[in-house]
Amino acid sequence: MNAQLKKGLLEFCVLATLKKADSYGYQIIKDTSSVIEISDSTLYPILKRLEKQEQIESYQVAHNGRLRKYFHLTPIGAAAIEQFLNEWTQVTAIYEYIKGEA
């Protein structure tokens, strides 16, 4: 898969995971593994970027004597998912055209 396309899709997979429930890095990797492969070194820059864009927020919770950083979807992130879904209809039409089924 094209690296730029995969990068964009990874961001939306992370947002979609957080739409279901707040989560932390390792759990996000596990939750998305059935659809797309993502490594720690790929995920954490995405989380940082999404947080900078105010699409997600983070908070810390004590877990087994250590602080675990959780991420939460913001209204801006939820709006980004909706925009992506609306635009995906057009992408699907382009795909079908290229494939020759339009």
MARMARZA-23802 format. One record per residue: residue number from 1; residue in one letter; x, y, z of N, C-alpha, C in turn. Coordinates in Angstrom, 3 decimals, always signed. Layout:
BEGIN
NUM|A|X|Y|Z|X|Y|Z|X|Y|Z
...
//
This chain:
BEGIN
1|M|+0.847|-1.174|+0.000|+0.000|+0.000|+0.000|+0.895|+1.241|+0.000
2|N|+0.481|+2.256|-0.726|+1.195|+3.523|-0.784|+1.380|+4.070|+0.630
3|A|+2.585|+4.527|+0.943|+2.912|+4.978|+2.307|+2.047|+6.154|+2.756
4|Q|+1.806|+7.123|+1.868|+0.993|+8.287|+2.234|-0.455|+7.882|+2.495
5|L|-0.978|+6.997|+1.652|-2.349|+6.521|+1.836|-2.468|+5.777|+3.159
6|K|-1.499|+4.896|+3.432|-1.523|+4.131|+4.680|-1.445|+5.058|+5.888
7|K|-0.598|+6.086|+5.814|-0.450|+7.035|+6.920|-1.787|+7.700|+7.233
8|G|-2.476|+8.147|+6.191|-3.775|+8.787|+6.392|-4.803|+7.832|+6.961
9|L|-4.810|+6.614|+6.455|-5.770|+5.627|+6.951|-5.474|+5.238|+8.396
10|L|-4.199|+5.176|+8.756|-3.833|+4.856|+10.136|-4.412|+5.884|+11.101
11|E|-4.326|+7.159|+10.721|-4.868|+8.206|+11.586|-6.359|+7.996|+11.819
12|F|-7.084|+7.660|+10.761|-8.524|+7.466|+10.923|-8.845|+6.173|+11.669
13|C|-7.994|+5.158|+11.549|-8.181|+3.939|+12.347|-8.007|+4.249|+13.831
14|V|-7.033|+5.086|+14.163|-6.819|+5.491|+15.556|-8.027|+6.277|+16.052
15|L|-8.487|+7.238|+15.263|-9.659|+8.027|+15.666|-10.881|+7.130|+15.847
16|A|-11.080|+6.180|+14.927|-12.233|+5.275|+15.020|-12.154|+4.406|+16.271
17|T|-10.946|+3.973|+16.624|-10.760|+3.184|+17.845|-11.148|+4.006|+19.065
18|L|-10.734|+5.273|+19.074|-11.034|+6.140|+20.216|-12.490|+6.590|+20.225
19|K|-13.159|+6.481|+19.093|-14.598|+6.790|+19.051|-15.365|+5.756|+19.878
20|K|-14.867|+4.517|+19.881|-15.519|+3.439|+20.631|-15.292|+3.586|+22.130
21|A|-14.059|+3.951|+22.507|-13.719|+4.092|+23.932|-12.337|+4.712|+24.059
22|D|-12.093|+5.381|+25.176|-10.754|+5.884|+25.472|-9.804|+4.686|+25.515
23|S|-8.563|+4.911|+25.137|-7.625|+3.796|+25.096|-6.192|+4.304|+25.233
24|Y|-5.262|+3.370|+25.359|-3.837|+3.673|+25.473|-3.103|+3.005|+24.313
25|G|-1.864|+3.394|+24.106|-1.108|+2.980|+22.936|-1.140|+1.504|+22.599
26|Y|-0.726|+0.658|+23.528|-0.661|-0.778|+23.243|-2.033|-1.337|+22.880
27|Q|-3.070|-0.880|+23.565|-4.421|-1.364|+23.279|-4.886|-0.906|+21.896
28|I|-4.519|+0.301|+21.501|-4.873|+0.794|+20.162|-4.226|-0.094|+19.101
29|I|-2.971|-0.462|+19.312|-2.279|-1.357|+18.377|-3.017|-2.684|+18.280
30|K|-3.406|-3.255|+19.413|-4.135|-4.527|+19.419|-5.490|-4.389|+18.730
31|D|-6.200|-3.294|+19.022|-7.544|-3.111|+18.469|-7.541|-2.922|+16.953
32|T|-6.505|-2.306|+16.425|-6.459|-2.051|+14.984|-5.762|-3.164|+14.202
33|S|-5.148|-4.111|+14.888|-4.338|-5.134|+14.217|-5.132|-6.009|+13.255
34|S|-6.428|-6.144|+13.458|-7.222|-6.980|+12.557|-7.472|-6.296|+11.214
35|V|-7.286|-4.970|+11.160|-7.539|-4.234|+9.921|-6.268|-3.693|+9.277
36|I|-5.338|-3.239|+10.103|-4.122|-2.626|+9.571|-2.997|-2.788|+10.596
37|E|-1.815|-3.078|+10.093|-0.666|-3.277|+10.985|-0.067|-1.924|+11.352
38|I|+0.199|-1.753|+12.631|+0.794|-0.506|+13.114|+1.783|-0.840|+14.227
39|S|+2.934|-0.195|+14.189|+3.965|-0.433|+15.205|+3.986|+0.717|+16.202
40|D|+4.663|+0.489|+17.327|+4.839|+1.551|+18.329|+5.457|+2.793|+17.701
41|S|+6.497|+2.570|+16.905|+7.231|+3.702|+16.330|+6.401|+4.484|+15.319
42|T|+5.343|+3.884|+14.817|+4.424|+4.580|+13.916|+3.291|+5.219|+14.703
43|L|+2.777|+4.510|+15.694|+1.606|+4.984|+16.436|+1.874|+6.255|+17.229
44|Y|+2.957|+6.291|+17.972|+3.148|+7.417|+18.891|+3.310|+8.770|+18.188
45|P|+3.990|+8.847|+17.051|+3.980|+10.127|+16.324|+2.576|+10.517|+15.828
46|I|+1.776|+9.523|+15.453|+0.396|+9.794|+15.031|-0.398|+10.352|+16.204
47|L|-0.264|+9.727|+17.372|-0.978|+10.213|+18.556|-0.553|+11.637|+18.898
48|K|+0.738|+11.905|+18.808|+1.239|+13.249|+19.109|+0.666|+14.268|+18.121
49|R|+0.650|+13.909|+16.840|+0.124|+14.808|+15.807|-1.373|+15.060|+16.008
50|L|-2.131|+14.001|+16.286|-3.573|+14.150|+16.503|-3.856|+15.003|+17.737
51|E|-3.018|+14.853|+18.751|-3.186|+15.660|+19.964|-2.866|+17.133|+19.666
52|K|-1.841|+17.371|+18.889|-1.479|+18.746|+18.517|-2.595|+19.396|+17.692
53|Q|-3.271|+18.597|+16.871|-4.380|+19.090|+16.048|-5.692|+19.158|+16.834
54|E|-5.624|+18.816|+18.115|-6.767|+18.832|+19.032|-7.882|+17.867|+18.625
55|Q|-7.507|+16.803|+17.893|-8.473|+15.770|+17.539|-8.605|+14.735|+18.657
56|I|-7.564|+14.655|+19.490|-7.598|+13.792|+20.668|-6.996|+14.557|+21.843
57|E|-7.298|+14.084|+23.042|-6.716|+14.611|+24.277|-6.152|+13.427|+25.047
58|S|-5.203|+13.701|+25.916|-4.640|+12.627|+26.730|-4.799|+12.942|+28.208
59|Y|-4.816|+11.884|+28.986|-4.836|+11.988|+30.441|-4.156|+10.745|+30.989
60|Q|-3.729|+10.800|+32.238|-3.007|+9.677|+32.822|-3.810|+9.032|+33.943
61|V|-3.689|+7.701|+34.001|-4.372|+6.911|+35.023|-3.344|+5.966|+35.640
62|A|-3.375|+5.844|+36.966|-2.476|+4.909|+37.645|-2.902|+3.480|+37.325
63|H|-1.926|+2.650|+36.952|-2.179|+1.249|+36.627|-0.981|+0.441|+37.106
64|N|-1.209|-0.449|+38.064|-0.135|-1.275|+38.632|+1.052|-0.432|+39.100
65|G|+0.754|+0.668|+39.760|+1.799|+1.511|+40.318|+2.486|+2.441|+39.327
66|R|+2.032|+2.424|+38.080|+2.616|+3.298|+37.054|+1.508|+4.113|+36.407
67|L|+1.889|+5.215|+35.819|+0.911|+6.025|+35.100|+0.800|+5.533|+33.662
68|R|-0.429|+5.347|+33.224|-0.689|+4.933|+31.847|-1.389|+6.094|+31.151
69|K|-0.894|+6.449|+29.974|-1.452|+7.573|+29.224|-2.601|+7.082|+28.339
70|Y|-3.781|+7.613|+28.600|-4.970|+7.296|+27.813|-5.267|+8.435|+26.856
71|F|-5.933|+8.094|+25.768|-6.312|+9.083|+24.770|-7.825|+9.081|+24.612
72|H|-8.355|+10.267|+24.358|-9.799|+10.487|+24.272|-10.102|+11.272|+22.997
73|L|-11.112|+10.856|+22.254|-11.531|+11.552|+21.040|-12.237|+12.850|+21.408
74|T|-11.865|+13.945|+20.757|-12.512|+15.239|+20.989|-13.594|+15.456|+19.926
75|P|-14.445|+16.464|+20.099|-15.423|+16.784|+19.050|-14.753|+17.098|+17.704
76|I|-13.572|+17.687|+17.729|-12.845|+17.960|+16.480|-12.467|+16.645|+15.798
77|G|-12.038|+15.660|+16.583|-11.705|+14.348|+16.039|-12.927|+13.632|+15.495
78|A|-14.050|+13.747|+16.208|-15.296|+13.128|+15.741|-15.733|+13.756|+14.420
79|A|-15.578|+15.071|+14.296|-15.928|+15.762|+13.051|-15.010|+15.317|+11.912
80|A|-13.740|+15.062|+12.222|-12.794|+14.592|+11.204|-13.211|+13.221|+10.675
81|I|-13.699|+12.351|+11.563|-14.187|+11.038|+11.132|-15.370|+11.213|+10.191
82|E|-16.318|+12.062|+10.554|-17.502|+12.288|+9.716|-17.108|+12.836|+8.351
83|Q|-16.170|+13.776|+8.328|-15.713|+14.340|+7.058|-15.055|+13.254|+6.207
84|F|-14.237|+12.414|+6.834|-13.584|+11.317|+6.123|-14.622|+10.386|+5.507
85|L|-15.640|+10.028|+6.268|-16.667|+9.121|+5.758|-17.422|+9.738|+4.589
86|N|-17.704|+11.028|+4.665|-18.379|+11.706|+3.561|-17.503|+11.738|+2.309
87|E|-16.210|+11.978|+2.488|-15.290|+12.021|+1.352|-15.022|+10.629|+0.793
88|W|-15.137|+9.610|+1.619|-14.838|+8.251|+1.176|-15.812|+7.793|+0.099
89|T|-17.015|+8.310|+0.103|-17.984|+7.983|-0.935|-17.420|+8.365|-2.301
90|Q|-16.801|+9.533|-2.385|-16.196|+9.976|-3.640|-14.996|+9.098|-3.999
91|V|-14.206|+8.733|-3.015|-13.051|+7.864|-3.260|-13.524|+6.516|-3.800
92|T|-14.606|+5.993|-3.258|-15.163|+4.723|-3.724|-15.599|+4.831|-5.179
93|A|-16.226|+5.944|-5.538|-16.653|+6.153|-6.923|-15.443|+6.192|-7.859
94|I|-14.379|+6.844|-7.433|-13.153|+6.905|-8.243|-12.557|+5.507|-8.385
95|Y|-12.532|+4.761|-7.298|-12.024|+3.385|-7.324|-12.806|+2.544|-8.331
96|E|-14.118|+2.627|-8.267|-14.961|+1.856|-9.188|-14.712|+2.277|-10.634
97|Y|-14.514|+3.566|-10.863|-14.239|+4.064|-12.210|-12.919|+3.488|-12.723
98|I|-11.893|+3.551|-11.885|-10.580|+3.033|-12.276|-10.656|+1.534|-12.537
99|K|-11.394|+0.853|-11.709|-11.547|-0.593|-11.837|-12.356|-0.953|-13.084
100|G|-13.124|+0.018|-13.578|-13.893|-0.212|-14.797|-15.316|-0.651|-14.562
101|E|-15.808|-0.433|-13.343|-17.161|-0.883|-13.017|-18.145|+0.264|-12.872
102|A|-17.718|+1.475|-13.166|-18.618|+2.621|-12.991|-19.606|+2.719|-14.135
//
